[in-house]
Each structure stands twice: as C-alpha cells, then as structure tokens.
Amino acid sequence: MKRINPLMILPPAIFLLLAALFFFGMKRDNPDELPSALTGREVPAVQVTALGDKPMFDDAALRDGRVKLLNFWASWCAPCRVEHPNLDALAREGLPIYGVNYKDKPGNALGFLAELGDPYTAVGADTAGRMALDWGVYGVPETYLIDARGRIVLRIAGPVTEREIENRLRPALDTLGWQADQSLSN
C-alpha cells in the first residue's frame, strides 16, 4: 500500500483556508469600511466655527433628546455631491442633520450649499480638521447616527447612498424608535 506524503496535503489545505477567509471577508457589510471605536460612546466635543451666517451648533445640540445625524463634508469632495440628494431627502423626512464642513474655504462651502441645497439643521466649519481628528474621521464624507442621549450608534464612512440608508441607517433608526415626520412626507 502506498503512503501519502503529508506535504502533498499542505497546498490544498492552505488553499481551502485562504478561500474560506476571502469568502467570509466578502460577506461583511462593507469590506472597505473600518469599524469605529466610538460606536456606543458619547459624542466627542464639538469644535466648529461659524460658516457664513448659517446657524451653528454646539455640544448641547448633539445631546438634545432627539435622534440625529452628524455629517462631515466638503465642497471639494465628489462623493459629498453624490450623497447630498439623500441627505436632503432625510432632512425632508424630519431627521435633523448637523453638518461639519471639513478643511474647506468658506466661500466654496457656502457656494456648494447654495447650488445643491442646505439639508442641515445647523452647520459649522472645521477648517483645521481638529474636530474630525477627535471623531476618528478617515475622510469625507463620513456620517454618524447619534441617539437621543448623545451616543454614537452608527458610522457610515463614505457617501450616504440609498443602499446605506435602506440596509444600515433605516434599521438603526427603527431600533431607536425614530419615525419620519408623516406631515412632511405627504
């Protein structure tokens, strides 16, 4: 009887192990997104300056007893243009959205909002990127769902697309008991 060399089994075993790792890696919600260390924690400090004559917000606004979004964006960011209609739609449903304009020129940021519309309840500028650093922002756009107590529930790195809204944001909003303002959606 011929014996099988154990070294002959090694390549197929390594292949199967790698194939399993790749398969389960592709099944993650968003394989490109890094997890946020802030999920479940209180929101970091708000450090924004005025953006033109737009209403500003502070720490208290993020802990006001209402569910809300905090969106980091910039006029020079192409994906920010892509997500903007979706943010508008969420704002029309009654979801408060606070905007942080990231490392942008005020004139360009105000022009962006004048051109595409302003979905933000209030907005501030983070010209040095200090607030974004404290929030762990990797790049814009990046959006955080914040519960009524001021805790981060969900982070969306990249544009808020219809797919992100339906697969991640709406289920999280349902968990928090948030419902669209029916008077606005009719």
ChimeraX attribute file (.defattr): number of C-alpha atoms within 10 A of each C-alpha:
attribute: neighborCount
match mode: 1-to-1
recipient: residues
	/A:1	3
	/A:2	4
	/A:3	5
	/A:4	8
	/A:5	8
	/A:6	7
	/A:7	8
	/A:8	9
	/A:9	10
	/A:10	11
	/A:11	10
	/A:12	11
	/A:13	11
	/A:14	11
	/A:15	11
	/A:16	12
	/A:17	12
	/A:18	11
	/A:19	12
	/A:20	12
	/A:21	11
	/A:22	11
	/A:23	11
	/A:24	10
	/A:25	12
	/A:26	12
	/A:27	9
	/A:28	10
	/A:29	11
	/A:30	13
	/A:31	10
	/A:32	10
	/A:33	13
	/A:34	11
	/A:35	12
	/A:36	17
	/A:37	11
	/A:38	18
	/A:39	16
	/A:40	14
	/A:41	12
	/A:42	16
	/A:43	21
	/A:44	17
	/A:45	13
	/A:46	20
	/A:47	17
	/A:48	22
	/A:49	16
	/A:50	15
	/A:51	21
	/A:52	14
	/A:53	8
	/A:54	14
	/A:55	13
	/A:56	20
	/A:57	20
	/A:58	16
	/A:59	13
	/A:60	11
	/A:61	15
	/A:62	25
	/A:63	18
	/A:64	13
	/A:65	12
	/A:66	16
	/A:67	23
	/A:68	26
	/A:69	24
	/A:70	21
	/A:71	26
	/A:72	26
	/A:73	28
	/A:74	26
	/A:75	21
	/A:76	16
	/A:77	14
	/A:78	13
	/A:79	17
	/A:80	22
	/A:81	17
	/A:82	14
	/A:83	17
	/A:84	20
	/A:85	17
	/A:86	17
	/A:87	25
	/A:88	18
	/A:89	13
	/A:90	17
	/A:91	21
	/A:92	16
	/A:93	17
	/A:94	19
	/A:95	23
	/A:96	19
	/A:97	24
	/A:98	25
	/A:99	24
	/A:100	32
	/A:101	27
	/A:102	27
	/A:103	19
	/A:104	19
	/A:105	16
	/A:106	17
	/A:107	11
	/A:108	13
	/A:109	21
	/A:110	19
	/A:111	13
	/A:112	17
	/A:113	14
	/A:114	10
	/A:115	9
	/A:116	12
	/A:117	14
	/A:118	19
	/A:119	22
	/A:120	23
	/A:121	18
	/A:122	20
	/A:123	27
	/A:124	24
	/A:125	26
	/A:126	23
	/A:127	18
	/A:128	12
	/A:129	17
	/A:130	14
	/A:131	20
	/A:132	23
	/A:133	11
	/A:134	14
	/A:135	16
	/A:136	13
	/A:137	17
	/A:138	13
	/A:139	15
	/A:140	23
	/A:141	25
	/A:142	21
	/A:143	23
	/A:144	25
	/A:145	21
	/A:146	26
	/A:147	26
	/A:148	15
	/A:149	14
	/A:150	23
	/A:151	20
	/A:152	23
	/A:153	21
	/A:154	21
	/A:155	24
	/A:156	22
	/A:157	21
	/A:158	19
	/A:159	22
	/A:160	23
	/A:161	18
	/A:162	13
	/A:163	9
	/A:164	15
	/A:165	17
	/A:166	11
	/A:167	12
	/A:168	16
	/A:169	21
	/A:170	14
	/A:171	13
	/A:172	17
	/A:173	21
	/A:174	10
	/A:175	9
	/A:176	15
	/A:177	10
	/A:178	18
	/A:179	13
	/A:180	14
	/A:181	13
	/A:182	9
	/A:183	9
	/A:184	10
	/A:185	10
	/A:186	6
